[in-house]
Amino acid sequence: MSEVVIRKAVQEDCAPMLQLILELAEYEKELHEVTLKLDEFIEDGFGKSPVWGAFVAELNGEIVGISLYYDRFSTWKGRRLYLEDLVVTEKMRGKQIGKLLFEATLEYGKSNQYTGMVFQVLHWNEPAINFYKKYSPKFDNEWLNVSIELRS
């Protein structure tokens, strides 16, 4: 296998990144919930006011994984990095690509003076939970996730 390259995402990566996001949604049995369109995704990451950043894992010119993050603010802790998605395409799982992406994101947070990184993991996703446990995370069983849709 050739060497995997971890790098910052560029606008041209958006289409394959969105495909990985759809693959994740299908894995989580929530594909019907994805309403984001490619043009919105590009604008929100590379337009006049970008709201997300990402690292991609590239192998032989193909995007095989992503780590997508954005800023979050805690009135108790200050600037936090929010990891929205960590995805490795199914055929490439188990090859340490997720580890490389996750550690690149952690390093980005440290080097940019974030006070921590937060994210969610589904309670049934044992492989992901076991992966994150290697980093001594604090799992929170007290807070409920809440969302309100602002458009249909």
NORDAHU-V434607 format. One record per residue. N is the residue number from 1. SS is DSSP state (alpha for helix, beta for strand, coil for the rest). PSI is psi in whole degrees, 0 to 359 (none if undefined). OMEGA is omega in radians with two decimals (none if undefined). Layout:
# NORDAHU-V434607
n:ss:psi:omega
N:SS:PSI:OMEGA
N:SS:PSI:OMEGA
This chain:
# NORDAHU-V434607
n:ss:psi:omega
1:coil:136:3.06
2:coil:170:-3.13
3:coil:136:3.08
4:coil:135:3.11
5:beta:127:3.05
6:beta:126:-3.12
7:beta:165:3.06
8:beta:142:3.11
9:coil:147:3.02
10:coil:165:-3.04
11:alpha:322:-3.11
12:alpha:346:3.12
13:alpha:349:-2.98
14:alpha:317:-3.12
15:alpha:310:3.09
16:alpha:331:3.07
17:alpha:316:3.13
18:alpha:325:3.08
19:alpha:321:3.09
20:alpha:323:3.09
21:alpha:319:3.08
22:alpha:322:3.09
23:alpha:319:3.10
24:alpha:315:3.14
25:alpha:321:3.10
26:alpha:318:3.09
27:alpha:321:-3.13
28:coil:5:3.12
29:coil:38:-3.11
30:coil:27:-3.09
31:alpha:325:-3.14
32:alpha:343:-3.13
33:alpha:345:-3.10
34:coil:115:3.12
35:coil:354:-3.11
36:coil:132:3.10
37:coil:154:-3.08
38:alpha:317:-3.12
39:alpha:323:3.07
40:alpha:317:-3.13
41:alpha:314:3.12
42:alpha:312:-3.13
43:alpha:317:-3.09
44:alpha:340:3.12
45:alpha:333:-3.02
46:alpha:9:3.14
47:coil:204:-3.08
48:coil:328:-3.13
49:coil:74:-3.10
50:coil:140:3.14
51:coil:352:3.11
52:coil:158:3.02
53:beta:169:-3.12
54:beta:156:2.90
55:beta:147:3.04
56:beta:151:2.99
57:beta:125:-3.08
58:beta:134:3.11
59:beta:121:-3.14
60:coil:41:3.10
61:coil:3:-3.13
62:beta:136:3.07
63:beta:118:-3.10
64:beta:357:3.12
65:beta:156:3.11
66:beta:153:2.95
67:beta:109:-3.07
68:beta:130:-3.03
69:beta:167:3.02
70:beta:169:3.13
71:beta:144:3.03
72:beta:150:3.11
73:beta:132:3.08
74:beta:129:3.10
75:coil:346:3.09
76:coil:328:-3.00
77:coil:346:-3.10
78:beta:209:-3.09
79:beta:126:3.09
80:beta:149:3.03
81:beta:127:3.13
82:beta:119:3.09
83:beta:107:-3.10
84:beta:311:-3.11
85:beta:136:2.94
86:beta:110:-3.02
87:beta:133:2.96
88:beta:131:-3.13
89:coil:144:-2.99
90:alpha:317:-3.08
91:alpha:346:-3.10
92:alpha:4:3.13
93:coil:152:3.14
94:coil:10:-3.11
95:coil:19:3.09
96:coil:11:-3.13
97:alpha:318:3.08
98:alpha:319:3.11
99:alpha:315:3.14
100:alpha:316:3.12
101:alpha:314:-3.12
102:alpha:315:-3.12
103:alpha:328:3.04
104:alpha:322:3.14
105:alpha:318:3.06
106:alpha:315:-3.14
107:alpha:321:3.07
108:alpha:314:3.12
109:alpha:315:3.13
110:alpha:313:-3.07
111:alpha:344:3.11
112:coil:20:3.02
113:coil:33:2.97
114:coil:152:-3.13
115:coil:348:3.12
116:coil:176:3.09
117:beta:137:-3.14
118:beta:155:-3.14
119:beta:174:3.11
120:coil:154:3.02
121:coil:137:3.14
122:coil:139:-3.06
123:coil:337:-3.12
124:coil:355:-3.07
125:coil:74:-3.08
126:alpha:318:3.11
127:alpha:318:3.13
128:alpha:316:3.13
129:alpha:314:3.13
130:alpha:324:3.07
131:alpha:310:-3.09
132:alpha:330:-3.13
133:alpha:336:3.12
134:coil:344:-3.09
135:coil:14:3.12
136:coil:54:3.13
137:coil:166:3.01
138:coil:113:3.08
139:coil:134:-3.07
140:coil:117:3.13
141:coil:9:-3.06
142:coil:326:-3.02
143:coil:143:3.06
144:coil:143:3.02
145:coil:136:-3.14
146:coil:138:3.04
147:coil:151:3.08
148:coil:124:3.12
149:coil:132:-3.13
150:coil:352:3.03
151:coil:156:-3.12
152:coil:none:none
